[in-house]
Amino acid sequence: MSVRVKICGLKEPAHVAAAVAAGAAYVGFVFFPKSPRHLAIPAATALAAEVPPGVAKVALTVNATDAELDAIAGAVAIDMLQLHGAEGPDRVAEVRTRYGLPVMKAVGVADEADLAAIRTYGKVADQLLIDAKPPKGAALPGGNGLAFDWRLVARKYWPCPWILAGGLTPENVATAIRLTGARQVDVSSGVESAPGVKDEALIRAFIAAARGAA
């Protein structure tokens, strides 16, 4: 079975097209003003309209209010909501019910103690994104280009499908897949030439490396 790839933090039509052409299963749009990958809703609406059927459009939010989620879901043709903040299990369940969309919950991992949260969220989310826990005081909850000890999640089985994220690049993604057994991977900063600036060649290289590791 081929590894499914999510390219997150897309901002330009050419980069969306490159991700789709290379075989991405998901494209992610970031709605978080502190991020260099942040998109305004009108721009995201236009980008989402260019994504063909069969490629899931994911809206990444961080501790978003109902009003903020209403604005996104009401204007952008998204297929999934990604909650990348401190949302608790009850909030995840509430968002799933309110919008009738699958919810992907990001869980930060730094050590063995963090694995309990994966099991907890796996009972209420449709998918999990297992990422490196951001450094204390970091401005961004993800997209920091940091990896964690992949051995912590190697060959583990969670209550729902999961995506490996955190510090992945075209050079190391195949190793990460082989070590963990991940069937899905997520990348943002690892395919950029500068913060928030995607590189089409890196997108293609990442997807090829990930799919080649299957």
C-alpha positions as CSV (number, residue, x, y, z in Angstrom):
1,M,0.0,0.0,0.0
2,S,1.4,3.4,-1.0
3,V,2.2,5.9,1.7
4,R,-0.2,8.8,1.7
5,V,1.4,12.3,1.9
6,K,0.1,15.6,3.2
7,I,1.7,18.8,2.1
8,C,0.8,21.5,4.6
9,G,1.0,25.3,4.6
10,L,0.4,25.8,0.9
11,K,-0.1,29.4,-0.2
12,E,0.5,29.5,-4.0
13,P,-1.5,28.0,-6.9
14,A,1.7,26.6,-8.5
15,H,2.6,24.8,-5.3
16,V,-0.8,23.3,-4.9
17,A,-0.7,22.1,-8.5
18,A,2.8,20.6,-7.9
19,A,1.6,18.8,-4.8
20,V,-1.4,17.4,-6.6
21,A,0.5,16.4,-9.7
22,A,3.1,14.6,-7.6
23,G,0.5,12.5,-5.9
24,A,-0.3,14.2,-2.6
25,A,-3.3,12.7,-0.8
26,Y,-3.9,15.9,1.3
27,V,-3.2,19.6,0.9
28,G,-3.2,21.7,4.0
29,F,-4.1,25.4,4.4
30,V,-3.1,27.2,7.6
31,F,-5.4,29.6,9.4
32,F,-3.2,31.0,12.1
33,P,-1.9,34.6,11.9
34,K,1.3,33.9,13.7
35,S,2.4,31.4,11.1
36,P,4.4,32.4,8.0
37,R,2.0,30.0,6.2
38,H,-1.2,31.8,7.2
39,L,-3.8,32.3,4.6
40,A,-6.7,34.8,4.6
41,I,-10.0,33.1,3.9
42,P,-10.5,34.6,0.4
43,A,-7.1,33.3,-0.7
44,A,-7.8,29.9,0.8
45,T,-11.2,29.8,-1.0
46,A,-9.5,30.4,-4.3
47,L,-6.8,27.8,-3.7
48,A,-9.3,25.1,-2.6
49,A,-11.3,25.6,-5.7
50,E,-8.3,24.5,-7.8
51,V,-7.9,21.1,-5.9
52,P,-9.3,18.2,-7.8
53,P,-11.7,15.6,-6.3
54,G,-9.8,12.8,-4.5
55,V,-7.3,15.1,-2.8
56,A,-8.4,16.1,0.7
57,K,-8.4,19.8,1.6
58,V,-7.4,20.2,5.2
59,A,-7.9,23.5,7.3
60,L,-5.3,23.8,10.0
61,T,-6.5,25.9,13.0
62,V,-5.1,26.6,16.4
63,N,-7.5,27.0,19.4
64,A,-10.1,28.5,17.0
65,T,-13.4,29.7,18.2
66,D,-16.7,28.6,16.8
67,A,-17.0,32.0,15.0
68,E,-13.6,31.5,13.4
69,L,-14.4,27.9,12.3
70,D,-17.8,29.1,11.1
71,A,-16.1,31.6,8.8
72,I,-13.6,29.0,7.4
73,A,-16.1,26.2,6.9
74,G,-18.7,28.6,5.4
75,A,-16.4,29.9,2.7
76,V,-13.7,27.3,2.0
77,A,-14.5,24.0,0.4
78,I,-12.6,21.9,3.0
79,D,-12.8,18.2,3.6
80,M,-11.2,18.0,7.1
81,L,-10.5,20.2,10.1
82,Q,-7.1,19.9,11.7
83,L,-6.9,21.1,15.3
84,H,-3.3,21.9,16.1
85,G,-3.7,23.7,19.4
86,A,-4.5,22.8,23.0
87,E,-8.0,21.6,22.2
88,G,-9.1,19.0,24.7
89,P,-11.0,15.7,23.8
90,D,-14.3,17.3,24.5
91,R,-13.6,20.2,22.1
92,V,-12.5,17.7,19.4
93,A,-15.8,15.9,19.7
94,E,-17.8,19.1,19.7
95,V,-16.1,20.3,16.5
96,R,-16.8,17.0,14.8
97,T,-20.5,17.2,15.7
98,R,-20.9,20.9,14.9
99,Y,-19.4,20.8,11.4
100,G,-20.0,17.2,10.3
101,L,-16.4,17.0,9.0
102,P,-13.7,14.6,9.9
103,V,-11.3,16.0,12.5
104,M,-7.6,15.5,12.6
105,K,-6.0,16.2,16.0
106,A,-2.4,17.1,16.4
107,V,-0.6,15.6,19.4
108,G,2.9,16.7,20.3
109,V,5.5,14.1,21.4
110,A,8.7,14.6,23.2
111,D,8.9,11.5,25.4
112,E,7.1,8.3,26.5
113,A,4.8,10.3,28.8
114,D,3.2,12.0,25.8
115,L,1.9,8.7,24.3
116,A,-1.1,8.6,26.6
117,A,-2.5,11.7,24.9
118,I,-2.4,9.8,21.6
119,R,-4.6,7.1,23.0
120,T,-7.0,9.6,24.5
121,Y,-7.4,11.7,21.4
122,G,-7.6,8.5,19.2
123,K,-11.0,7.8,20.8
124,V,-12.6,11.1,19.6
125,A,-10.7,12.1,16.5
126,D,-11.0,10.7,13.0
127,Q,-7.2,10.9,12.5
128,L,-4.2,11.9,14.6
129,L,-1.2,13.9,13.5
130,I,1.7,12.9,15.7
131,D,4.2,15.8,15.7
132,A,7.2,16.9,17.6
133,K,6.3,18.8,20.7
134,P,7.2,22.5,20.2
135,P,9.9,24.0,22.4
136,K,8.7,25.8,25.6
137,G,7.7,29.3,24.6
138,A,7.6,28.6,20.9
139,A,5.3,30.9,18.9
140,L,4.2,28.1,16.6
141,P,2.6,24.8,17.7
142,G,3.9,23.0,14.6
143,G,5.9,23.7,11.4
144,N,9.1,24.3,13.4
145,G,11.1,21.8,11.5
146,L,11.8,19.7,14.6
147,A,11.8,15.9,14.7
148,F,11.2,13.7,17.8
149,D,12.6,10.2,18.6
150,W,10.7,8.1,16.1
151,R,11.4,5.0,18.1
152,L,8.6,6.2,20.5
153,V,5.9,5.5,17.9
154,A,7.6,2.6,16.0
155,R,5.2,-0.1,15.1
156,K,2.5,1.2,17.5
157,Y,-1.2,0.9,16.8
158,W,-3.6,3.7,17.8
159,P,-7.4,3.8,17.9
160,C,-7.6,5.6,14.6
161,P,-5.4,6.3,11.5
162,W,-2.4,8.5,12.2
163,I,0.1,10.7,10.3
164,L,3.7,11.1,11.2
165,A,5.0,14.7,11.2
166,G,7.8,16.8,12.6
167,G,11.1,17.5,11.0
168,L,10.5,15.4,7.9
169,T,12.5,16.2,4.7
170,P,13.0,14.5,1.3
171,E,16.3,13.1,2.8
172,N,14.9,11.5,5.9
173,V,11.3,10.6,5.2
174,A,12.0,7.2,3.9
175,T,14.0,6.3,7.0
176,A,11.2,7.6,9.2
177,I,8.6,5.5,7.4
178,R,10.7,2.4,7.6
179,L,11.4,2.9,11.3
180,T,7.9,3.8,12.4
181,G,5.8,1.8,10.0
182,A,3.8,5.0,9.3
183,R,1.4,4.8,6.3
184,Q,0.9,8.6,6.2
185,V,3.4,11.5,6.5
186,D,3.0,15.3,6.8
187,V,5.5,17.9,5.8
188,S,5.5,21.7,5.8
189,S,8.9,23.4,6.5
190,G,10.7,20.4,5.1
191,V,9.7,21.4,1.6
192,E,10.5,25.1,1.9
193,S,13.3,27.3,0.6
194,A,12.4,29.9,3.3
195,P,9.8,30.1,6.1
196,G,6.4,29.9,4.4
197,V,7.9,29.6,0.8
198,K,7.3,26.2,-0.7
199,D,9.7,24.7,-3.3
200,E,8.2,22.7,-6.1
201,A,11.2,20.5,-6.5
202,L,11.3,19.7,-2.8
203,I,7.6,18.9,-2.9
204,R,8.2,16.4,-5.7
205,A,11.2,14.9,-4.1
206,F,9.5,14.5,-0.8
207,I,6.5,12.7,-2.2
208,A,8.7,10.5,-4.4
209,A,10.8,9.5,-1.4
210,A,7.8,8.8,0.8
211,R,6.0,6.7,-1.8
212,G,9.2,4.9,-2.7
213,A,9.6,3.8,0.9
214,A,6.3,1.8,0.8
